[in-house]
Amino acid sequence: MRETSVAVVTQKSPDRHCLVVSLSTRDDTVVIQLQGQGGHPWHLGRKGEDVFPSEAEALEHLQQDADLPVTRGVAVLGYVPMGNRGLVLLATRTKTVVTLPGGHEVKLVVGSKWVDFFLEGSDIAGAPLPKVEAEKLQLLREFTLDNAHFYCETADITRPFPSLHPVQEPCREFVWNLWLGASLSTPDLPSVSPPLLQGLPASSNFTDSRGVRFSVALISRRSCLHPGMRYKARGLNALAGPGNEAEVDQIVWTPPAATQGATEWASFTWRRGTVPIWWGSEMKSGGVGGGDGF
């Protein structure tokens, strides 16, 4: 299986931006155009136009002997058009931290980058964003991604192991790029962004007293329904989500005795969060000197 690769290409004539995506789960390369004042994704699924056998052929078609700027990544985590601007979030480096039974790799994002550009046809290209939008854009850029988020392209890890759901049908409670990834969906192409989880995946190999080798993996996923600082995200919110709730999978397995043998495994899942009742607290003097519960 090949590794996923992504390239953001800017064409000068016409002035438009394209995503060239080669997914590990497909055997072709797709091109998604980000065009118009709304920055809507455009993909028709036509071979030779926006579907190619390889990334090299797709880039050759787009560049047409011109040396165009290309920004590369190993996964596209989302896209958002904001005003006259478009922003693509790329994972530039990942680290495989868990390999589950079946060869499903859980990858930790260790490097990421926002690719920022003006949208084609905008009458206000180059003009500054309104103050409110500029502040929201800055908050988006400052959100911590590296070493705190992970994904799997071949298995659903948003539910307890082993999930019977496909990757394209994750549990929305644990997907942190749901709206970012949905921005790249078109009628002819499902989202090319993997469900991004926040938490901690880890694994280790051991040998017991009998000399039997086994592996242990922990996958901790944080709910996106009610996150926040511990003195603010308490009790249930309007979405009935307990503050800072997390779900953890502990998976233990032994390698098969033969190449075609079955893998013996066991898993245990638990959740934790603040007490799931309607309560909260008001901090005094910025948190200094205690607070009142209600």
LOVOPA-710938 format. One record per residue (C-alpha): residue number from 1; x, z, y; chain. Coordinates in Angstrom, 3 decimals. Layout:
R,pos,u,w,v,unit
R,NUM,X,Z,Y,A;
...
END
This chain:
R,pos,u,w,v,unit
R,1,0.000,0.000,0.000,A;
R,2,1.354,-0.971,3.405,A;
R,3,1.615,1.420,6.336,A;
R,4,-0.857,1.140,9.201,A;
R,5,0.523,-0.401,12.387,A;
R,6,-0.999,-0.942,15.824,A;
R,7,0.124,-3.037,18.783,A;
R,8,-1.368,-3.104,22.282,A;
R,9,-0.780,-6.532,23.848,A;
R,10,-1.399,-7.601,27.452,A;
R,11,-2.065,-11.297,27.959,A;
R,12,-1.300,-12.626,31.434,A;
R,13,-3.561,-15.660,31.345,A;
R,14,-6.300,-14.629,31.171,A;
R,15,-5.456,-11.074,32.097,A;
R,16,-6.846,-9.190,29.117,A;
R,17,-5.763,-6.539,26.682,A;
R,18,-5.860,-6.702,22.907,A;
R,19,-5.447,-4.281,20.037,A;
R,20,-3.701,-5.739,17.003,A;
R,21,-4.498,-3.448,14.069,A;
R,22,-3.150,-3.686,10.516,A;
R,23,-4.814,-0.936,8.483,A;
R,24,-3.321,0.363,5.257,A;
R,25,-6.788,0.077,3.705,A;
R,26,-7.105,-3.659,4.465,A;
R,27,-5.013,-6.686,3.537,A;
R,28,-5.415,-8.489,6.865,A;
R,29,-4.829,-7.904,10.586,A;
R,30,-7.643,-7.717,13.130,A;
R,31,-7.549,-8.315,16.881,A;
R,32,-9.885,-6.403,19.199,A;
R,33,-10.174,-7.582,22.791,A;
R,34,-10.858,-5.029,25.515,A;
R,35,-12.449,-7.045,28.261,A;
R,36,-14.860,-7.068,31.178,A;
R,37,-15.482,-4.452,33.832,A;
R,38,-16.931,-2.136,31.197,A;
R,39,-13.937,-2.583,28.917,A;
R,40,-16.142,-3.239,25.908,A;
R,41,-14.429,-4.040,22.583,A;
R,42,-14.914,-7.608,21.372,A;
R,43,-14.423,-8.725,17.769,A;
R,44,-16.238,-11.546,15.957,A;
R,45,-14.517,-11.445,12.569,A;
R,46,-13.418,-15.101,12.712,A;
R,47,-10.308,-16.135,10.796,A;
R,48,-7.707,-17.730,13.029,A;
R,49,-9.288,-16.210,16.152,A;
R,50,-9.345,-12.430,15.631,A;
R,51,-8.602,-12.088,11.902,A;
R,52,-5.150,-13.039,10.581,A;
R,53,-3.192,-12.630,7.341,A;
R,54,-0.468,-10.573,9.056,A;
R,55,0.501,-8.880,12.312,A;
R,56,3.214,-11.471,12.932,A;
R,57,0.690,-14.320,12.838,A;
R,58,-1.721,-12.421,15.085,A;
R,59,0.992,-11.754,17.682,A;
R,60,2.171,-15.358,17.516,A;
R,61,-1.382,-16.537,18.235,A;
R,62,-1.760,-14.176,21.196,A;
R,63,1.649,-14.700,22.741,A;
R,64,1.797,-18.508,22.457,A;
R,65,5.549,-18.650,23.049,A;
R,66,5.309,-16.138,25.919,A;
R,67,7.184,-12.842,25.758,A;
R,68,4.304,-10.427,26.392,A;
R,69,4.623,-6.640,26.638,A;
R,70,3.743,-4.885,23.384,A;
R,71,3.239,-1.137,22.906,A;
R,72,3.411,-0.044,19.284,A;
R,73,1.961,2.829,17.294,A;
R,74,1.225,3.859,13.717,A;
R,75,-2.493,4.550,14.283,A;
R,76,-5.063,4.076,17.027,A;
R,77,-6.830,7.383,17.625,A;
R,78,-9.316,6.205,20.218,A;
R,79,-10.146,4.297,23.351,A;
R,80,-12.028,5.176,26.521,A;
R,81,-12.940,2.953,29.500,A;
R,82,-13.168,5.025,32.676,A;
R,83,-14.045,3.339,35.940,A;
R,84,-11.729,0.386,36.374,A;
R,85,-9.265,1.755,33.828,A;
R,86,-8.931,1.574,30.077,A;
R,87,-6.976,4.083,28.002,A;
R,88,-5.900,3.621,24.393,A;
R,89,-4.636,6.644,22.476,A;
R,90,-1.912,5.820,19.955,A;
R,91,-0.198,7.956,17.366,A;
R,92,3.427,6.869,17.695,A;
R,93,4.879,9.114,14.982,A;
R,94,3.363,10.923,12.013,A;
R,95,4.630,13.105,9.192,A;
R,96,3.134,13.250,5.712,A;
R,97,2.661,16.985,5.094,A;
R,98,0.296,16.949,2.100,A;
R,99,-0.153,14.458,-0.729,A;
R,100,-3.380,15.325,-2.531,A;
R,101,-4.210,14.447,-6.139,A;
R,102,-4.861,10.732,-6.266,A;
R,103,-2.044,10.003,-3.810,A;
R,104,-4.072,10.654,-0.658,A;
R,105,-1.637,11.364,2.174,A;
R,106,-2.516,13.815,4.949,A;
R,107,-0.537,12.887,8.054,A;
R,108,0.289,15.209,10.934,A;
R,109,0.508,13.585,14.373,A;
R,110,3.928,14.498,15.781,A;
R,111,4.066,11.911,18.557,A;
R,112,1.324,10.286,20.644,A;
R,113,0.947,8.147,23.752,A;
R,114,-1.776,7.091,26.175,A;
R,115,-1.640,3.387,27.097,A;
R,116,-3.248,2.993,30.529,A;
R,117,-4.272,-0.364,32.059,A;
R,118,-6.674,-1.933,34.545,A;
R,119,-9.659,-3.728,33.062,A;
R,120,-10.096,-7.469,33.420,A;
R,121,-12.459,-8.669,36.127,A;
R,122,-12.607,-5.377,37.981,A;
R,123,-13.213,-5.862,41.705,A;
R,124,-11.444,-2.591,42.426,A;
R,125,-8.345,-3.130,40.318,A;
R,126,-5.564,-1.028,41.727,A;
R,127,-7.932,1.220,43.691,A;
R,128,-7.692,4.944,42.962,A;
R,129,-10.316,6.571,40.757,A;
R,130,-12.859,8.895,42.384,A;
R,131,-11.603,12.465,42.485,A;
R,132,-13.936,13.738,39.765,A;
R,133,-12.995,10.942,37.361,A;
R,134,-9.299,11.335,38.153,A;
R,135,-9.511,15.052,37.318,A;
R,136,-11.261,14.322,34.022,A;
R,137,-8.660,11.703,33.205,A;
R,138,-5.870,14.176,33.846,A;
R,139,-7.518,16.782,31.589,A;
R,140,-7.783,14.158,28.863,A;
R,141,-4.085,13.343,29.144,A;
R,142,-3.092,17.022,29.084,A;
R,143,-5.009,17.831,25.911,A;
R,144,-2.559,18.959,23.212,A;
R,145,-2.402,16.458,20.360,A;
R,146,1.062,16.569,18.817,A;
R,147,1.617,18.956,15.896,A;
R,148,-1.991,20.172,16.132,A;
R,149,-3.996,17.260,14.707,A;
R,150,-3.970,15.367,11.432,A;
R,151,-5.836,12.686,9.490,A;
R,152,-6.128,10.935,6.132,A;
R,153,-6.895,7.232,5.840,A;
R,154,-7.949,7.124,2.178,A;
R,155,-9.989,10.296,1.547,A;
R,156,-12.573,12.379,3.383,A;
R,157,-10.861,15.672,4.243,A;
R,158,-13.541,16.844,6.684,A;
R,159,-15.375,18.443,3.732,A;
R,160,-14.275,20.729,0.879,A;
R,161,-12.062,19.025,-1.711,A;
R,162,-12.942,16.781,-3.461,A;
R,163,-15.407,15.067,-1.136,A;
R,164,-17.601,12.304,-2.519,A;
R,165,-18.143,10.806,0.938,A;
R,166,-16.184,7.780,2.182,A;
R,167,-13.720,8.179,5.038,A;
R,168,-16.124,6.310,7.333,A;
R,169,-18.772,9.052,6.886,A;
R,170,-16.989,12.272,7.936,A;
R,171,-18.544,15.627,8.733,A;
R,172,-18.954,15.373,12.492,A;
R,173,-18.339,19.096,12.988,A;
R,174,-14.621,18.698,12.277,A;
R,175,-13.900,15.315,13.908,A;
R,176,-12.158,15.695,17.277,A;
R,177,-11.968,12.002,18.218,A;
R,178,-15.534,11.053,17.320,A;
R,179,-16.462,9.597,20.709,A;
R,180,-13.010,8.109,21.262,A;
R,181,-13.089,6.316,17.908,A;
R,182,-16.686,5.164,18.362,A;
R,183,-15.616,3.280,21.502,A;
R,184,-13.748,0.802,19.278,A;
R,185,-16.616,0.061,16.894,A;
R,186,-18.285,-3.354,16.989,A;
R,187,-21.134,-4.816,14.884,A;
R,188,-18.593,-6.878,12.948,A;
R,189,-15.916,-4.203,12.582,A;
R,190,-16.287,-0.515,11.687,A;
R,191,-14.117,1.903,13.607,A;
R,192,-10.401,1.371,13.133,A;
R,193,-9.660,4.968,14.152,A;
R,194,-9.225,7.548,11.384,A;
R,195,-11.205,10.809,11.756,A;
R,196,-8.873,13.185,13.600,A;
R,197,-8.922,16.857,12.626,A;
R,198,-7.487,19.858,14.437,A;
R,199,-5.794,22.596,12.438,A;
R,200,-2.982,23.059,9.973,A;
R,201,-2.271,21.151,6.744,A;
R,202,0.578,22.378,4.523,A;
R,203,1.719,22.173,0.909,A;
R,204,4.482,23.458,-1.374,A;
R,205,5.633,23.005,-4.974,A;
R,206,6.236,25.932,-7.332,A;
R,207,7.218,26.702,-10.913,A;
R,208,5.567,29.554,-12.803,A;
R,209,7.185,31.954,-15.310,A;
R,210,6.530,29.497,-18.153,A;
R,211,8.353,26.693,-16.363,A;
R,212,5.149,24.833,-15.486,A;
R,213,5.295,23.042,-12.152,A;
R,214,2.301,23.166,-9.815,A;
R,215,1.434,22.383,-6.217,A;
R,216,-0.515,24.358,-3.620,A;
R,217,-2.054,22.873,-0.484,A;
R,218,-3.849,24.517,2.418,A;
R,219,-5.955,22.416,4.784,A;
R,220,-7.327,24.359,7.746,A;
R,221,-9.774,22.443,9.952,A;
R,222,-11.174,23.811,13.186,A;
R,223,-14.773,23.181,14.183,A;
R,224,-15.304,21.268,17.428,A;
R,225,-18.756,22.789,18.023,A;
R,226,-17.599,25.945,19.831,A;
R,227,-13.847,26.022,20.518,A;
R,228,-12.177,27.934,23.318,A;
R,229,-10.122,30.948,24.283,A;
R,230,-11.009,33.892,22.071,A;
R,231,-12.438,35.955,24.957,A;
R,232,-14.742,33.082,25.950,A;
R,233,-15.778,31.396,22.683,A;
R,234,-17.680,34.264,21.074,A;
R,235,-20.887,34.396,19.072,A;
R,236,-23.183,31.379,18.783,A;
R,237,-23.558,28.692,21.409,A;
R,238,-26.385,26.224,22.072,A;
R,239,-25.245,24.183,19.047,A;
R,240,-25.474,27.289,16.817,A;
R,241,-21.731,27.091,16.308,A;
R,242,-19.774,30.360,15.931,A;
R,243,-16.828,30.638,18.277,A;
R,244,-13.589,29.174,16.927,A;
R,245,-14.904,28.696,13.412,A;
R,246,-12.468,27.238,10.907,A;
R,247,-12.857,26.047,7.327,A;
R,248,-9.928,26.284,4.921,A;
R,249,-9.357,24.515,1.606,A;
R,250,-6.898,25.997,-0.886,A;
R,251,-6.124,23.443,-3.588,A;
R,252,-3.940,24.082,-6.645,A;
R,253,-3.040,21.379,-9.154,A;
R,254,-0.541,20.481,-11.846,A;
R,255,0.898,16.999,-12.339,A;
R,256,-0.567,15.053,-15.293,A;
R,257,1.330,15.326,-18.574,A;
R,258,1.337,11.533,-18.951,A;
R,259,1.230,8.602,-16.565,A;
R,260,-2.451,7.991,-17.259,A;
R,261,-3.270,11.640,-17.897,A;
R,262,-5.790,13.730,-16.006,A;
R,263,-4.772,16.067,-13.188,A;
R,264,-5.826,19.680,-13.639,A;
R,265,-6.859,21.253,-10.351,A;
R,266,-8.817,24.071,-8.763,A;
R,267,-9.971,24.642,-5.193,A;
R,268,-11.333,27.488,-3.108,A;
R,269,-12.953,27.100,0.311,A;
R,270,-13.745,29.698,2.944,A;
R,271,-14.836,29.780,6.582,A;
R,272,-14.145,32.206,9.381,A;
R,273,-15.222,32.569,12.989,A;
R,274,-16.669,35.124,15.362,A;
R,275,-19.754,37.081,14.308,A;
R,276,-22.553,34.437,14.123,A;
R,277,-25.087,36.164,16.372,A;
R,278,-26.056,35.650,20.003,A;
R,279,-23.498,37.716,21.838,A;
R,280,-20.708,37.338,24.344,A;
R,281,-18.620,39.140,26.922,A;
R,282,-17.875,39.016,30.619,A;
R,283,-14.264,39.636,31.567,A;
R,284,-13.378,41.661,34.646,A;
R,285,-10.560,40.837,37.087,A;
R,286,-9.471,37.767,35.167,A;
R,287,-9.282,39.663,31.864,A;
R,288,-7.304,42.607,33.191,A;
R,289,-8.996,45.935,32.623,A;
R,290,-11.435,44.962,29.867,A;
R,291,-14.917,43.539,30.008,A;
R,292,-18.582,44.072,29.204,A;
R,293,-20.279,42.879,26.026,A;
R,294,-23.840,41.647,25.832,A;
END
